[in-house]
């Protein structure tokens, strides 16, 4: 990727340098090796270069140099960007063999950026349907101008969008010019809209010479507002002709552009329309939530995001109907755009980058991606990842970093989208529902075995759309997309391995995914902490069982995604409100390395929940009005039974007394009634809720981990208020015994919920064996402890806390009857409310 110039190699200041060395006689192992960086300033009058050691080599930040004492050495682009006045560099390595030294070096000259000309955009304001014309002129470079790439963004440059690229034409040179021919370029394109309150869009250009040196230039701020009529006209034209091929004539200018443009122009148009629809979608969701639709049932919250405040009243029928109309309209538009992209192919690097950027924008609204859109986008992302991997050694690290960002966004967006209906986090789209009847053209590739046909024929209404058939097709598509995404990420890792030296990392920190790749030594794993964003964490212990020597170089991949994938089998765990977090370790050959910890020093994970989880209100119990003779405790029954007894959950008990100055004794027993008096002590555990230890929100909390609840179906807890003579201290070793009937002077509120820790097995099912839920688990996160590395999620479920007036008289069978009755009432109550239907298992 460097260009030779006699004794020097040209290098671009925005590009890192990675060098690889080895002894001429490879049979001799050197005692040591050390790299040194020299800077050179050319004396133009004498033609002599004066070279001195770069004085900051040993003191500069760690992200400047990597592998100083290894065969592989990397100098990041920060070395050149922070020292723009130095144009000549030498990188030298010295090998030590016993008493003999041997050295080798390469000399570099900084390739100068193109000399700025001028760029303008007309008109200065418009709509999302306005064709803006950008003119750049008088740019020059001695190596010639290669191309112009245009970008746009609104508030955050980190979210800028590639609009397109174009080559330039030469216009002659200025008399006496030493930089070469002047170049001009013209490009017509659509621009995305700014926000409703700030319509300003910033446009910039990257001008690249023929040796790939880039000069960035901010063109202008343009005012762009959404043209809703053109978007609506575009959607109407699509609905009149669902498929691109053979579509009748249309008055939609956007549709005509897509049907009659080159692959590059199509990608640009897809980007512009996607950006506009994304902004409209955000406004539609905000409005729907404000009108009473639950945010967690129609969208996935961004990583590190905050709860969307909604209405306390449920949405009316007209609100739901209007939301569904817009949802399906935009879903059909995205599918058409996806088909348009699939029809365009080009081996050019610039087109691959533009397509990847378009796919990332097109798949951003995950609630609007049909199965067909998901499958096409997933396949296209994998195709681009394959093309990228083939060029890994011919493309700069910075270019790979740019396109990797888009590919990963596309792949993970699609993974979330295909799982939204399965996790009851999104609505069923009309296009998917209509295709679930019989074996349609869209589903032919799904019927890949005799078993599939048998399962489909077992559903009712064999030739009619049905929820069961639709979910079945969704699961088949999800299975294929999971494999596509896995293959895509493996290709990304293989590509980055070429460029990442030990200690280097590449990070994607977006609202829809956090992903980081790092090259490291095994020793660096010990006591390592990764914090992707607030409330998310992976911490490795100080002792690990490893299968490799500490001298081996490894690669790490950590990821956080906003939605857990659904189990391949029928749902056994409630993971719909969990993020998905993973850490994988690979050896030098890209093979995953098994890392094991122990229960004394486990791996710790903090897994955030979706912030739009709606916690139920605490239930008030009027215990001051209740008196039961000869009963020392007031009892509550809690159902903790799991559909699969091999899956375990923790129980979280919250009590808020109306008088926070009171103290309470809390007892419990699994699968039976607890008893505690001077004659009988039949409890599994006890705890004192002391007023001195109450939290700031006035709540007492008690936590029972999943190891203790395993194999149990229920728990009965008892509460009694301590009298003034009974001291409350958590240092007490035995519970205070009281033979009189309970007497409450203040009412209290209760809330109970369960949480689980799960890992993904080789069959894409969630399992809990070997995982422990930690005490830091609360409404917003689950703390998990594990002895191995893989992909993890958490579970969350509300559980009812009913009253048992006299549990002592109940047999185990009667307790189970109480549980089943309570569960059915609980499920009915939740299923009657659309906002929390996904809580039930």
C-alpha positions in Angstrom: 0.0 0.0 0.0 3.1 2.2 0.0 4.3 3.7 -3.3 8.1 3.5 -4.1 10.0 6.7 -4.9 13.6 5.6 -5.5 15.1 5.3 -2.0 11.9 6.4 -0.2 8.5 4.9 0.2 5.6 7.3 -0.1 3.2 7.1 2.8 0.0 9.0 3.5 -0.2 10.9 6.8 -3.7 9.5 7.5 -2.4 5.9 7.3 -0.6 3.7 9.8 2.6 1.9 8.8 3.0 -1.8 9.7 6.4 -3.5 9.1 7.3 -7.1 9.4 10.9 -8.3 9.7 12.8 -11.6 10.0 16.5 -12.6 10.2 18.1 -13.4 6.9 19.2 -16.7 8.5 16.0 -18.0 10.0 17.7 -20.9 11.6 19.3 -18.5 14.2 17.0 -17.1 16.9 17.9 -13.5 17.9 18.4 -12.7 21.6 16.4 -9.6 21.2 15.1 -7.1 18.7 14.2 -3.4 19.0 12.7 -0.8 16.7 13.6 2.8 16.6 12.0 5.7 14.8 14.0 8.5 13.2 12.8 11.8 11.7 14.6 13.4 8.8 14.5 17.0 7.6 15.8 17.6 4.1 18.1 20.5 3.6 16.8 21.7 0.3 19.8 23.9 -0.6 22.4 21.2 -0.1 20.2 18.2 -0.9 21.5 16.5 2.3 19.1 14.8 4.7 19.8 15.2 8.4 18.3 12.3 10.4 17.8 12.3 14.2 16.1 9.9 16.5 12.5 10.8 17.2 12.7 12.0 20.8 9.2 11.1 21.8 9.5 7.5 20.8 9.7 6.2 24.3 7.3 8.7 25.9 4.5 9.1 23.4 1.0 7.5 24.1 0.6 3.8 23.8 -1.7 4.2 20.8 1.2 5.5 18.7 3.5 2.5 18.6 2.9 -1.2 18.8 5.3 -4.2 18.9 8.5 -2.2 19.7 10.3 -5.4 20.7 8.8 -7.9 18.3 9.2 -8.8 14.7 6.0 -6.9 13.8 6.0 -3.1 14.4 3.3 -0.6 13.8 3.4 3.1 13.9 -0.2 4.5 13.9 -1.2 7.5 11.8 -1.2 9.7 14.9 2.6 9.8 14.6 2.3 11.6 11.2 -0.9 13.6 12.0 0.6 15.0 15.2 3.9 15.9 13.5 2.8 17.4 10.1 6.0 19.4 9.8 8.1 16.3 9.4 8.2 14.9 5.9 10.9 12.2 6.1 10.9 9.2 8.5 13.0 6.1 9.0 11.9 3.0 10.8 14.8 0.8 11.9 15.0 -2.6 13.6 18.1 -3.9 15.3 18.6 -7.7 16.0 21.0 -8.8 18.7 22.7 -12.2 18.2 24.9 -12.9 21.3 27.5 -10.1 20.9 26.6 -9.2 17.3 24.0 -6.6 16.1 22.3 -6.5 12.8 20.0 -3.8 11.5 17.6 -3.1 8.7 15.5 0.0 7.9 13.0 1.6 5.5 12.8 5.3 4.7 9.5 7.0 4.1 8.4 10.3 2.6 5.1 11.8 3.5 2.8 12.1 0.5 1.5 15.6 0.5 -2.3 16.2 0.5 -4.0 17.7 -2.5 -3.8 21.5 -2.7 -7.2 22.9 -1.8 -9.3 24.4 -4.5 -12.9 25.4 -3.9 -16.2 23.6 -3.5 -19.8 24.9 -3.6 -23.3 23.5 -3.4 -26.4 24.8 -5.0 -29.1 25.5 -4.1 -28.3 26.5 -0.5 -31.6 25.0 0.7 -34.2 22.5 -0.4 -36.0 19.4 0.5 -35.2 15.7 0.5 -36.4 15.6 -3.2 -34.1 18.4 -4.3 -31.3 17.4 -6.6 -28.3 19.3 -5.1 -25.4 20.1 -7.4 -21.9 20.1 -5.9 -19.0 21.7 -7.9 -15.4 21.4 -6.9 -12.8 23.1 -8.9 -9.1 24.1 -8.9 -7.9 21.2 -6.9 -4.4 20.0 -7.8 -1.8 17.5 -6.8 1.5 16.5 -8.4 0.3 12.8 -8.4 -3.0 13.7 -9.9 -6.5 13.7 -8.3 -8.1 10.3 -8.1 -11.6 11.0 -6.8 -13.9 13.1 -4.7 -16.0 11.5 -2.0 -18.9 13.5 -0.4 -20.3 13.1 3.1 -23.2 14.6 5.1 -24.1 14.8 8.8 -26.3 16.8 11.1 -25.2 17.1 14.8 -22.5 14.4 15.2 -19.7 14.0 12.7 -19.4 10.4 13.9 -22.7 9.7 12.3 -21.8 11.1 8.9 -23.1 9.3 5.8 -21.2 8.6 2.6 -23.2 10.2 -0.2 -21.2 9.1 -3.1 -17.9 9.5 -5.1 -16.9 10.8 -8.4 -13.8 11.2 -10.5 -12.5 14.5 -11.7 -11.5 16.0 -15.0 -8.3 18.0 -15.6 -8.6 21.7 -16.5 -5.0 22.6 -17.2 -2.4 24.1 -14.8 -1.5 27.4 -13.5 1.7 29.0 -14.9 4.6 28.1 -12.7 2.6 25.5 -10.8 4.7 22.7 -9.2 1.8 20.6 -8.0 0.4 19.4 -11.3 -2.8 19.7 -13.3 -5.9 21.3 -11.8 -9.0 19.1 -11.4 -12.7 19.8 -11.2 -15.6 17.6 -10.3 -19.4 17.8 -10.5 -21.9 15.6 -8.7 -25.7 15.8 -8.4 -27.3 14.1 -5.4 -30.0 13.9 -2.9 -29.3 15.0 0.7 -30.9 13.7 3.9 -33.0 16.0 6.0 -31.9 17.8 9.1 -33.9 17.6 12.3 -37.2 19.3 12.7 -35.8 22.0 14.9 -32.4 22.3 13.2 -32.7 21.5 9.4 -29.0 22.3 8.8 -27.0 19.5 7.1 -23.2 19.8 6.9 -21.6 18.6 3.7 -17.9 17.8 3.3 -15.6 16.4 0.6 -12.6 14.1 0.8 -10.3 14.7 -2.1 -7.9 11.8 -2.8 -4.8 11.8 -5.0 -3.6 8.8 -7.0 -1.5 7.7 -4.1 -4.6 7.7 -1.8 -3.6 10.8 0.2 -6.8 12.6 1.4 -7.6 16.2 2.0 -10.9 16.9 3.9 -12.8 20.1 3.1 -16.0 21.3 4.6 -18.2 22.6 1.8 -21.2 24.2 3.4 -24.2 24.0 5.7 -27.4 23.3 3.7 -30.9 23.6 5.0 -32.8 20.4 4.1 -36.4 19.6 5.1 -38.3 16.4 4.5 -40.6 16.3 1.5 -43.3 14.0 2.8 -45.4 14.1 -0.4 -42.6 12.7 -2.4 -42.0 9.9 0.1 -45.7 9.1 0.2 -45.8 9.1 -3.6 -42.8 6.8 -3.7 -44.5 4.4 -1.3 -47.7 4.5 -3.3 -45.8 3.6 -6.5 -44.2 0.6 -4.7 -47.5 -0.6 -3.4 -49.0 -0.4 -6.9 -46.1 -2.6 -8.2 -44.6 -4.6 -5.4 -41.7 -5.9 -7.4 -39.1 -3.9 -9.3 -39.1 -5.9 -12.5 -42.0 -5.3 -14.8 -43.3 -2.4 -12.8 -45.7 -0.1 -14.6 -45.0 3.6 -15.2 -45.1 5.7 -12.1 -45.2 9.4 -11.4 -42.7 9.0 -8.5 -39.4 10.7 -9.4 -37.6 8.7 -6.8 -38.8 5.4 -8.2 -37.9 6.4 -11.7 -34.4 7.3 -10.5 -33.9 3.9 -8.9 -35.2 2.1 -12.1 -32.9 4.0 -14.5 -29.7 4.7 -12.7 -26.2 3.2 -12.5 -25.2 1.0 -9.5 -23.4 3.9 -7.8 -26.3 6.3 -8.2 -28.8 3.6 -6.9 -26.7 3.2 -3.8 -26.6 7.0 -3.3 -30.4 7.2 -3.7 -31.0 4.3 -1.3 -28.8 6.1 1.3 -30.7 9.4 0.9 -34.2 7.8 1.1 -33.2 5.5 4.0 -31.9 8.5 6.0 -35.1 10.4 5.4 -37.3 7.5 6.4 -35.2 6.8 9.4 -35.8 10.3 10.7 -39.5 10.0 10.0 -39.6 6.6 11.8 -38.0 8.1 14.9 -40.7 10.8 15.0 -43.4 8.2 14.4 -42.2 6.0 17.4 -41.9 9.0 19.7 -45.4 10.1 18.8 -46.9 6.6 19.2 -45.3 6.2 22.6 -46.5 9.6 23.7 -50.0 8.5 22.7 -49.9 5.4 24.8 -48.2 2.6 22.8 -45.6 0.8 24.9 -42.1 1.6 23.6 -40.8 -1.9 24.4 -43.4 -3.5 22.1 -42.6 -1.5 19.0 -38.9 -0.7 19.2 -35.5 -1.6 20.6 -33.8 1.0 22.7 -30.3 2.2 21.7 -27.4 0.9 23.7 -26.8 3.2 26.7 -30.1 4.9 25.9 -32.7 6.3 28.2 -36.4 5.4 28.8 -38.9 7.0 26.4 -41.5 8.7 28.5 -45.0 7.7 27.3 -48.6 8.2 28.3 -50.2 6.7 31.4 -53.2 5.8 29.3 -53.3 3.0 26.8 -53.3 3.8 23.1 -56.7 4.1 21.4 -57.5 2.1 18.3 -56.9 5.0 15.8 -53.4 5.5 17.2 -52.5 1.8 16.8 -54.1 1.7 13.3 -52.2 4.7 12.1 -48.9 3.4 13.5 -49.4 0.0 11.8 -50.2 1.7 8.5 -47.0 3.7 8.6 -45.0 0.7 9.8 -46.1 -1.4 6.8 -45.7 1.4 4.3 -42.1 1.9 5.3 -41.4 -1.8 5.5 -42.6 -2.2 1.8 -40.3 0.8 0.9 -37.3 -0.7 2.5 -37.9 -4.0 0.8 -38.1 -2.3 -2.5 -34.9 -0.4 -1.8 -33.2 -3.6 -0.7 -34.2 -5.3 -4.0 -32.8 -2.3 -5.9 -29.4 -2.7 -4.2 -29.3 -6.4 -4.9 -29.7 -5.7 -8.6 -26.5 -3.7 -8.6 -23.0 -5.3 -8.6 -19.6 -3.7 -9.1 -16.2 -4.9 -8.2 -14.9 -1.4 -7.5 -13.8 -0.7 -4.0 -15.6 2.7 -3.8 -18.9 1.0 -4.8 -18.4 -1.7 -2.1 -17.9 1.0 0.5 -21.0 2.9 -0.7 -23.1 -0.2 -0.7 -22.1 -1.1 2.8 -22.9 2.4 4.0 -26.3 2.2 2.2 -27.1 -1.2 3.9 -26.2 0.2 7.3 -28.7 3.0 6.8 -31.4 0.9 5.1 -31.4 -1.6 8.0 -31.3 1.0 10.8 -35.1 0.8 11.6 -35.2 -2.8 12.7 -38.9 -2.8 13.2 -39.5 -2.3 9.5 -37.5 -5.1 8.0 -39.5 -7.9 6.4 -38.1 -11.5 6.3 -37.2 -11.0 2.7 -35.3 -7.7 3.4 -33.5 -9.4 6.3 -32.4 -12.3 4.3 -31.3 -10.2 1.3 -29.4 -7.7 3.5 -27.7 -10.5 5.5 -26.5 -12.2 2.3 -25.3 -8.9 0.9 -23.4 -8.0 4.0 -21.7 -11.4 3.9 -20.8 -10.9 0.3 -19.1 -7.6 1.0 -17.3 -9.1 4.0 -15.9 -11.8 1.6 -14.8 -9.2 -0.9 -13.1 -7.2 1.9 -11.3 -10.2 3.2 -9.9 -11.0 -0.2 -8.4 -7.5 -0.3 -7.1 -7.5 3.3 -3.5 -7.0 2.3 -4.1 -4.5 -0.4 -6.2 -2.0 1.5 -5.1 0.4 4.3 -6.2 -0.2 7.8 -8.2 3.0 7.9 -10.2 2.0 4.8 -10.9 -1.4 6.3 -12.0 0.2 9.6 -14.4 2.4 7.7 -16.1 -0.4 5.7 -16.1 -2.8 8.7 -18.1 -0.3 10.7 -20.9 -0.4 8.0 -20.8 -4.2 7.6 -21.1 -4.9 11.3 -24.0 -2.3 11.7 -25.8 -4.0 8.8 -25.3 -7.6 10.1 -26.3 -6.8 13.7 -29.3 -4.7 12.6 -30.6 -7.6 10.6 -30.0 -10.0 13.5 -32.1 -7.8 15.8 -34.8 -7.3 13.2 -35.4 -11.0 12.5 -35.6 -11.7 16.2 -38.0 -8.8 17.1 -41.2 -10.7 16.3 -39.9 -13.9 17.9 -39.1 -11.9 21.1 -42.5 -10.0 20.9 -40.6 -6.7 20.6 -42.0 -5.8 17.2 -45.3 -6.1 15.3 -45.9 -8.7 12.6 -45.5 -7.0 9.2 -48.3 -7.4 6.6 -45.9 -8.6 3.9 -44.6 -11.4 6.2 -48.1 -12.4 7.3 -49.4 -12.5 3.7 -46.5 -14.8 2.7 -47.1 -17.2 5.5 -50.0 -18.9 3.7 -48.8 -22.1 1.9 -45.4 -22.3 0.3 -44.9 -18.9 -1.4 -42.0 -18.0 -3.7 -40.4 -16.1 -0.9 -40.4 -19.2 1.3 -39.2 -21.8 -1.2 -35.6 -21.7 0.1 -36.9 -22.3 3.7 -38.4 -25.7 2.9 -35.1 -27.5 3.0 -36.1 -30.8 4.5 -39.0 -33.3 4.7 -39.4 -32.4 8.3 -40.2 -28.8 7.5 -43.0 -29.9 5.2 -44.4 -32.1 7.9 -44.3 -29.3 10.5 -46.0 -26.8 8.1 -48.8 -29.3 7.2 -49.5 -29.8 10.9 -50.7 -26.2 11.2 -54.3 -25.3 10.8 -55.5 -23.4 7.7 -52.8 -24.9 5.6 -53.3 -22.5 2.7 -54.1 -19.4 4.7 -51.8 -17.0 6.5 -51.5 -17.9 10.2 -49.6 -16.7 13.2 -48.1 -20.1 13.7 -46.9 -20.5 10.1 -45.5 -17.0 10.2 -43.5 -17.6 13.3 -42.2 -20.8 11.9 -40.9 -19.1 8.8 -39.5 -16.4 11.0 -37.5 -19.0 13.0 -36.2 -20.6 9.8 -35.0 -17.2 8.5 -33.5 -16.4 11.9 -31.5 -19.6 11.8 -30.0 -18.8 8.4 -29.2 -15.2 9.5 -27.5 -16.3 12.6 -25.2 -18.4 10.5 -24.6 -15.5 8.0 -23.8 -13.1 10.9 -21.4 -15.6 12.4 -19.6 -16.1 9.1 -19.5 -12.3 8.5 -17.9 -11.6 11.9 -15.4 -14.4 11.4 -14.4 -12.8 8.1 -14.1 -9.4 9.8 -11.8 -10.9 12.4 -9.6 -12.5 9.8 -9.4 -9.3 7.9 -8.5 -7.2 11.0 -5.9 -9.8 12.1 -3.7 -8.7 9.1 -3.6 -5.1 10.4 -3.9 -5.2 14.2 -0.6 -5.5 16.1 -0.3 -6.6 19.7 -2.0 -4.0 21.9 -4.0 -2.5 19.1 -7.8 -2.5 19.0 -10.6 -1.4 16.7 -13.9 -0.4 18.2 -17.4 0.2 16.9 -19.4 2.2 19.4 -22.8 2.8 17.9 -26.3 3.0 19.2 -27.2 -0.4 17.7 -24.0 -2.4 18.5 -20.8 -2.2 20.4 -18.0 -4.3 18.9 -14.3 -4.3 19.7 -11.4 -6.4 18.2 -8.1 -6.5 20.0 -4.8 -8.2 19.4 -3.2 -9.1 22.8 -1.1 -11.5 24.8 -2.6 -14.1 27.0 -1.2 -12.4 30.1 -3.2 -9.3 29.3 -6.4 -11.3 29.9 -5.8 -11.6 33.6 -7.8 -9.1 35.6 -9.0 -7.4 32.4 -12.1 -5.2 32.5 -14.1 -4.2 29.4 -16.7 -1.5 29.8 -18.5 -1.0 26.5 -20.8 1.7 28.0 -22.6 2.7 31.2 -24.0 -0.3 33.1 -22.3 -2.9 30.8 -19.2 -4.8 31.9 -17.1 -7.9 31.4 -14.4 -8.6 34.1 -12.0 -11.4 33.9 -10.4 -12.8 37.1 -6.8 -12.9 38.1 -6.6 -16.7 37.4 -7.7 -18.4 34.2 -7.2 -21.9 32.8 -5.6 -21.5 29.4 -4.6 -23.9 26.7 -1.8 -21.8 25.2 1.6 -20.6 26.4 1.7 -16.9 27.6 4.0 -16.0 24.7 1.3 -16.7 22.2 -0.6 -13.8 20.5 -4.3 -13.9 20.7 -7.3 -12.0 19.4 -10.3 -10.8 21.4 -13.7 -9.9 20.2 -16.2 -8.3 22.6 -19.7 -7.4 21.5 -22.9 -6.0 23.0 -26.1 -6.0 21.0 -29.4 -4.4 22.0 -31.6 -7.5 21.7 -31.1 -11.1 22.7 -31.8 -13.7 19.9 -34.6 -16.0 20.5 -34.0 -19.7 21.4 -33.9 -22.0 18.4 -36.4 -24.3 20.2 -39.7 -23.1 21.7 -39.0 -20.3 24.1 -38.1 -21.6 27.5 -36.5 -18.4 28.9 -37.7 -14.8 29.0 -34.8 -12.8 27.4 -36.9 -10.3 25.4 -35.7 -7.3 27.5 -32.0 -8.2 27.7 -29.1 -7.0 25.8 -26.7 -9.7 24.5 -23.1 -9.6 25.5 -20.2 -11.8 24.4 -16.4 -12.1 24.7 -14.5 -14.6 22.5 -10.8 -15.4 22.4 -9.1 -16.7 19.2 -5.6 -18.0 18.7 -3.2 -16.8 15.9 -5.0 -19.1 13.4 -8.4 -17.7 14.2 -9.5 -20.8 16.1 -11.6 -20.0 19.2 -9.7 -20.8 22.5 -11.6 -22.2 25.4 -11.0 -20.0 28.5 -12.1 -21.4 31.9 -12.3 -19.9 35.3 -13.4 -21.4 38.6 -16.2 -20.7 41.1 -13.8 -19.0 43.5 -12.6 -16.5 40.8 -15.3 -16.4 38.2 -15.8 -14.2 35.1 -18.2 -11.4 36.0 -20.7 -9.8 33.6 -23.1 -6.9 34.0 -25.8 -7.3 31.4 -28.1 -4.2 31.0 -31.8 -4.5 30.3 -33.8 -2.5 27.8 -34.4 0.9 29.6 -38.0 0.7 28.4 -38.8 -2.2 30.7 -41.9 -1.2 32.5 -41.6 -2.3 36.1 -45.0 -3.1 37.7 -46.1 -0.9 40.6 -45.7 -2.3 44.1 -48.8 -3.9 45.5 -50.3 -2.5 48.7 -51.2 -4.9 51.4 -53.6 -3.5 54.1 -52.1 -5.7 56.9 -53.1 -3.3 59.7 -56.7 -4.4 59.2 -55.9 -8.1 59.4 -55.8 -10.3 62.5 -55.4 -14.1 62.4 -55.2 -15.7 65.9 -52.2 -17.8 66.7 -50.4 -16.9 63.4 -47.1 -15.3 64.0 -46.5 -14.2 60.4 -48.4 -12.9 57.4 -47.7 -15.2 54.5 -47.2 -14.7 50.8 -46.9 -17.4 48.1 -44.5 -16.8 45.2 -44.4 -18.9 42.1 -40.9 -19.7 40.8 -41.6 -22.8 38.8 -39.8 -22.9 35.4 -41.1 -24.7 32.2 -37.7 -26.4 32.1 -36.4 -27.3 35.5 -32.9 -27.3 34.2 -33.2 -23.5 33.8 -32.7 -21.6 37.0 -33.7 -18.1 38.1 -33.0 -15.8 41.1 -35.7 -14.3 43.2 -35.8 -10.6 44.2 -38.1 -9.5 47.0 -38.9 -5.8 47.6 -40.8 -4.4 50.5 -41.7 -0.8 51.2 -43.3 -0.1 54.5 -45.4 3.1 54.8 -43.6 3.8 58.0 -39.9 3.4 57.2 -38.9 3.6 60.9 -40.3 0.1 61.6 -38.4 -3.2 61.7 -39.5 -6.6 60.3 -38.5 -10.2 60.5 -38.6 -12.0 57.1 -38.7 -15.8 56.9 -39.2 -18.2 53.9 -39.4 -21.9 53.0 -39.3 -23.5 49.5 -42.2 -25.7 48.4 -44.0 -25.6 51.7 -45.1 -23.4 54.6 -42.5 -22.0 57.0 -43.0 -22.1 60.7 -41.1 -20.4 63.4 -42.0 -20.3 67.1 -40.6 -21.6 70.4 -41.8 -25.2 69.5 -41.1 -25.4 65.7 -38.3 -24.0 63.6 -39.1 -25.1 60.0 -37.7 -22.5 57.7 -35.0 -22.4 55.0 -33.7 -18.9 56.0 -34.5 -15.6 57.7 -33.5 -12.0 57.5 -34.1 -8.8 59.5 -35.4 -5.7 57.7 -34.0 -3.0 59.9 -35.0 0.6 59.5 -31.3 1.6 59.9 -30.5 -0.3 56.7 -33.4 0.8 54.5 -32.4 2.3 51.1 -32.9 5.9 50.1 -36.0 5.0 48.2 -37.5 3.5 51.3 -37.4 -0.2 50.2 -36.1 -3.3 51.9 -34.6 -5.8 49.4 -33.8 -9.5 49.7 -32.1 -11.6 47.1 -32.1 -15.4 46.6 -29.7 -16.7 44.0 -30.5 -19.2 41.3 -28.5 -22.0 43.0 -30.8 -21.9 46.0 -34.0 -21.7 43.9 -33.0 -24.6 41.6 -35.4 -27.5 41.4 -38.0 -25.6 43.5 -41.5 -24.6 42.3 -42.6 -22.2 44.9 -41.6 -20.2 48.0 -43.7 -19.0 50.9 -42.4 -16.0 52.7 -43.6 -14.7 56.1 -43.4 -11.2 57.5 -44.0 -9.8 61.0 -43.4 -6.4 62.5 -40.9 -6.4 65.4 -42.2 -4.8 68.6 -40.4 -2.0 70.4 -38.7 -4.4 72.8 -37.0 -6.4 70.0 -33.7 -5.0 68.8 -33.0 -5.1 65.0 -29.4 -5.8 64.0 -28.0 -7.7 61.1 -25.3 -9.0 63.3 -27.8 -11.2 65.2 -27.1 -14.9 64.7 -30.5 -16.3 65.5 -34.0 -15.0 64.6 -36.1 -13.4 67.3 -38.8 -15.9 68.4 -42.3 -14.6 69.0 -45.3 -16.8 69.9 -48.0 -14.2 69.8 -50.1 -13.3 66.7 -48.6 -10.8 64.3 -49.7 -7.2 64.7 -48.9 -4.6 62.0 -49.0 -0.9 62.9 -48.4 0.2 59.3 -49.3 -1.2 55.8 -46.6 -2.2 53.3 -46.1 -2.7 49.6 -44.5 -5.6 47.8 -42.9 -6.4 44.4 -41.2 -9.6 43.4 -39.4 -10.5 40.2 -37.1 -13.2 38.9 -33.9 -12.8 36.9 -31.7 -15.4 35.1 -28.3 -15.7 33.5 -28.1 -17.7 30.3 -25.4 -18.7 27.8 -25.9 -19.7 24.2 -25.1 -23.4 23.4 -24.0 -24.8 20.1 -27.6 -25.4 19.0 -28.5 -21.7 19.6 -30.5 -22.4 22.8 -30.2 -20.6 26.1 -28.9 -22.6 29.0 -28.2 -21.6 32.7 -26.0 -24.4 34.1 -22.8 -23.2 35.5 -24.0 -19.6 35.8 -24.8 -17.7 39.0 -27.0 -14.6 39.3 -25.2 -12.0 41.4 -26.5 -9.6 44.2 -26.0 -6.5 42.1 -29.0 -7.5 39.9 -31.7 -4.9 39.9 -34.4 -3.4 37.7 -31.9 -2.2 35.1 -29.3 -5.0 35.0 -28.4 -8.5 35.8 -25.0 -9.4 37.4 -23.8 -12.8 36.2 -20.9 -15.0 37.2 -19.6 -17.6 34.8 -16.7 -20.1 34.6 -16.4 -19.9 30.8 -16.7 -17.4 27.9 -19.4 -17.4 25.3 -22.5 -15.3 24.5 -24.7 -14.3 27.5 -28.1 -12.7 28.1 -30.2 -12.2 31.2 -33.8 -13.0 31.9 -36.5 -11.0 33.6 -40.0 -11.8 34.7 -42.6 -10.4 37.1 -43.9 -13.0 39.5 -47.1 -12.6 41.5 -46.9 -12.4 45.3 -50.3 -13.6 46.5 -51.6 -14.0 50.1 -52.0 -17.3 51.9 -54.0 -16.7 55.0 -53.2 -20.1 56.6 -50.4 -21.9 54.8 -49.9 -24.4 57.6 -53.1 -26.2 56.7 -52.1 -26.5 53.0 -50.5 -29.6 51.6 -48.0 -29.5 48.8 -50.7 -30.4 46.3 -52.9 -27.5 47.5 -50.0 -25.1 47.2 -49.4 -26.2 43.6 -53.1 -25.6 42.9 -52.8 -22.1 44.4 -49.8 -21.5 42.2 -51.5 -22.7 39.0 -54.6 -20.6 39.7 -52.5 -17.5 40.4 -50.4 -18.0 37.3 -53.4 -18.3 35.1 -54.9 -15.1 36.5 -51.5 -13.4 36.2 -51.1 -14.4 32.6 -54.7 -13.3 31.7 -54.0 -10.0 33.4 -50.8 -9.4 31.4 -52.0 -10.8 28.1 -55.0 -8.5 28.3 -52.6 -5.6 28.3 -50.6 -5.3 25.1 -47.7 -3.4 26.8 -46.5 -6.4 28.9 -47.6 -9.5 27.0 -43.9 -10.4 26.5 -43.4 -10.9 30.2 -45.2 -14.2 30.3 -43.3 -17.4 29.5 
